[in-house]
């Protein structure tokens, strides 16, 4: 027909055809988006998670509850995505990044080293496996609340008595923790009294009462009772521990390289703040 040979008519018909196809395509996509498929593989995965938490296999009723929970979560997630609720959400971004981090970590696995490789690595990192120096000590405590501005002078008076042979148990104030400790490494002393106290304590010689040492609690007069020197580790007795540490270091390095490779797929532009 002549009307169908008219260019304007052809343009209109093509436009109507495209609109119709788009309508049907969007409708099909909408139907697909409104269909929640709970696959057998997904059910199996959810049942494994459930069993790991409950400590037993799920019953028929448990299984239905698992499926219902999955469908509910899937519906809520899809509606949230449809409304754009996740756009710009820091928590969601971090959760997605965390899941991707887990995927990268799973792929970043280290092969077993040869005995020679592991031994060389141990020799280079021997200090990591050495038994730390430990100290046993007694202390006399002085409370800032009780002594106020006289705390330093009162501690010095007590120190003179101690060095003259006075019984340490008769001096100082009650302490919230113990007054004598046995065989503590520096990290444990740091945890109990703070880093400055620990650093000062590990500089002291054994057998003599120290000058007042400060902590988070107040002032202390300290006497080192015994020093257990750091012990060098030997390879064979702790080979399994060394292997685990080596594998962890290799895994961290492999993960770092994998993440850098992922970042390399992107162009990073940092805008200057005004």
C-alpha positions in Angstrom: 0.0 0.0 0.0 1.2 3.5 -0.8 0.7 4.7 2.8 3.4 2.2 4.0 5.9 3.6 1.5 5.6 7.0 3.1 8.8 7.8 5.1 7.0 9.5 7.9 4.6 6.5 8.2 7.5 4.1 8.3 9.2 6.2 11.0 6.1 6.2 13.1 5.5 2.5 12.7 9.2 1.7 13.6 8.8 3.9 16.7 5.6 2.1 17.7 7.3 -1.3 17.2 10.2 -0.3 19.4 7.9 1.0 22.1 5.9 -2.3 22.0 9.1 -4.4 22.2 10.4 -2.3 25.1 7.0 -2.8 26.8 7.1 -6.5 26.5 10.8 -6.7 27.4 10.3 -4.6 30.6 7.3 -6.8 31.4 9.3 -10.0 31.0 12.1 -8.5 33.1 9.6 -7.5 35.7 8.2 -11.1 35.8 11.7 -12.4 36.1 12.4 -10.0 38.9 9.3 -11.1 40.7 10.3 -14.7 40.6 12.3 -16.1 43.6 13.9 -19.4 42.7 15.2 -21.4 45.7 17.5 -23.9 44.0 18.5 -27.3 45.4 22.1 -26.1 45.6 21.0 -23.0 47.6 18.9 -25.2 50.0 21.9 -27.4 50.5 24.2 -24.5 51.3 21.7 -23.1 53.8 21.2 -26.4 55.4 25.0 -26.7 55.9 25.1 -23.3 57.6 22.1 -24.2 59.8 23.7 -27.6 60.8 26.9 -25.8 61.6 25.1 -23.5 64.0 22.6 -26.0 65.5 25.0 -28.9 65.7 22.5 -31.3 63.9 20.9 -31.8 60.6 17.6 -29.9 60.0 14.3 -31.7 60.2 11.5 -31.3 57.6 10.1 -28.4 59.7 13.5 -26.8 60.1 14.0 -27.1 56.3 10.8 -25.3 55.6 11.7 -22.6 58.1 15.1 -22.2 56.3 13.4 -21.8 53.0 10.9 -19.3 54.3 13.6 -17.2 55.8 15.5 -17.2 52.6 12.5 -16.2 50.6 11.7 -13.4 53.1 15.3 -12.1 52.9 15.4 -12.3 49.1 12.1 -10.4 48.8 13.3 -7.7 51.2 16.6 -7.3 49.4 15.0 -7.0 46.0 12.5 -4.4 47.2 15.3 -2.5 48.9 17.3 -2.6 45.6 14.2 -1.5 43.7 13.8 1.5 46.0 17.5 2.3 45.8 17.9 2.0 49.6 21.4 0.7 49.3 22.7 3.6 47.3 25.5 5.3 49.2 25.0 3.2 52.3 28.3 2.8 54.0 27.4 -0.3 55.9 26.3 -2.1 52.7 29.4 -1.0 50.9 31.6 -2.3 53.7 29.7 -5.6 53.8 30.1 -6.1 50.1 33.8 -5.2 50.3 34.1 -7.7 53.2 32.5 -10.5 51.2 34.8 -9.8 48.2 37.7 -9.8 50.6 36.7 -13.2 51.8 36.6 -14.4 48.2 40.1 -13.1 47.5 41.4 -14.6 50.8 40.0 -18.0 49.8 42.0 -17.9 46.6 45.2 -16.6 48.3 46.5 -20.0 49.5 50.2 -20.9 49.9 51.8 -24.1 48.8 53.8 -26.1 51.3 57.5 -25.1 51.4 60.4 -27.5 51.3 62.2 -28.2 54.5 65.1 -26.1 53.4 62.9 -23.2 52.5 61.0 -23.4 55.8 64.3 -23.6 57.8 65.7 -20.6 56.0 62.5 -18.6 56.8 62.7 -19.7 60.4 66.3 -18.5 60.7 65.3 -15.1 59.3 62.4 -14.8 61.8 63.8 -16.7 64.8 63.0 -13.9 67.2 59.2 -14.4 66.5 59.4 -17.8 68.2 61.8 -17.1 71.0 60.4 -17.3 74.6 60.4 -13.7 75.8 62.3 -12.4 78.9 60.1 -12.7 82.0 60.3 -11.0 85.3 59.0 -11.7 88.8 58.5 -8.7 91.0 57.0 -7.2 94.1 55.7 -3.7 94.4 54.5 -1.2 97.0 51.7 1.0 95.8 50.9 4.7 96.5 47.5 6.1 95.6 47.2 9.6 94.2 43.8 10.0 95.8 45.2 9.3 99.3 48.5 11.1 99.1 47.7 14.0 96.7 50.6 16.4 96.1 52.7 14.5 98.8 52.7 11.2 96.8 56.4 11.6 95.6 57.7 12.5 99.0 55.7 9.8 100.8 57.1 7.2 98.3 60.6 8.4 98.9 60.1 8.1 102.7 58.9 4.5 102.2 61.8 3.8 99.9 64.3 4.8 102.6 62.6 2.5 105.1 62.6 -0.4 102.6 66.3 0.0 101.9 66.9 0.0 105.7 65.2 -3.4 105.9 61.6 -2.6 106.6 58.9 -5.2 105.8 57.4 -4.2 102.4 54.0 -5.6 103.4 53.7 -2.9 106.1 54.1 0.0 103.7 52.1 1.6 100.9 48.4 1.4 100.2 46.1 -1.5 99.3 46.2 -2.3 95.6 43.3 -3.4 93.4 45.4 -6.3 91.9 48.2 -8.4 93.3 51.3 -7.0 95.0 53.6 -9.8 93.8 53.8 -11.3 90.3 55.7 -14.3 88.9 57.3 -14.7 85.5 55.5 -12.1 83.5 56.6 -11.1 79.9 56.7 -7.4 79.1 53.5 -7.5 77.0 51.6 -8.8 80.1 53.0 -6.2 82.4 52.0 -3.6 79.8 48.5 -4.9 79.8 48.3 -4.8 83.6 50.1 -1.5 84.4 50.6 0.3 81.1 53.5 0.7 78.7 55.6 3.2 80.6 55.6 1.2 83.8 56.5 -2.0 81.8 59.4 -0.3 80.0 60.8 1.0 83.3 60.4 -2.3 85.0 62.3 -4.2 82.4 65.2 -1.9 82.8 65.7 -2.7 86.5 68.2 -5.1 88.0 67.2 -7.8 90.4 67.3 -7.6 94.2 67.0 -3.9 94.9 64.0 -1.6 95.5 63.6 0.9 92.7 62.9 4.6 92.7 59.2 5.4 92.3 57.8 4.3 89.0 54.5 5.7 87.6 51.6 3.7 86.2 48.0 4.3 85.3 47.2 3.7 89.0 49.8 5.9 90.8 53.3 5.3 92.0 55.1 2.1 92.8 58.3 1.0 94.5 59.4 -2.2 92.7 61.8 -5.0 93.5 62.7 -7.5 90.8 62.7 -10.9 92.4 63.9 -12.9 89.4 64.8 -12.5 85.7 64.1 -15.3 83.3 66.2 -14.5 80.2 64.7 -14.8 76.7 65.2 -18.3 75.3 66.2 -18.9 71.7 63.7 -21.2 69.9 64.8 -24.4 68.1 63.4 -25.4 64.8 62.4 -29.0 65.1 60.3 -28.9 68.2 58.1 -26.2 66.8 58.1 -27.1 63.1 54.3 -27.2 62.9 54.1 -23.7 64.4 56.7 -22.3 62.1 54.9 -23.9 59.0 51.6 -22.3 60.1 53.2 -18.9 60.5 54.9 -19.2 57.1 51.7 -20.1 55.4 49.9 -17.2 57.0 52.6 -14.8 55.8 52.4 -16.2 52.3 48.6 -16.0 52.3 48.7 -12.4 53.4 51.2 -11.5 50.7 49.2 -13.4 48.0 46.0 -11.6 49.1 47.8 -8.2 49.0 48.9 -8.9 45.4 45.4 -10.1 44.4 43.8 -6.9 45.8 46.4 -4.7 44.1 45.7 -6.6 40.8 41.9 -5.8 41.3 42.7 -2.2 42.0 44.8 -2.1 38.8 41.7 -2.7 36.8 40.4 0.7 37.7 41.4 4.2 37.0 41.7 6.1 40.3 41.0 9.8 40.3 41.3 11.7 43.5 39.7 15.2 43.4 41.4 18.0 45.2 39.4 19.5 48.0 38.8 23.3 47.7 
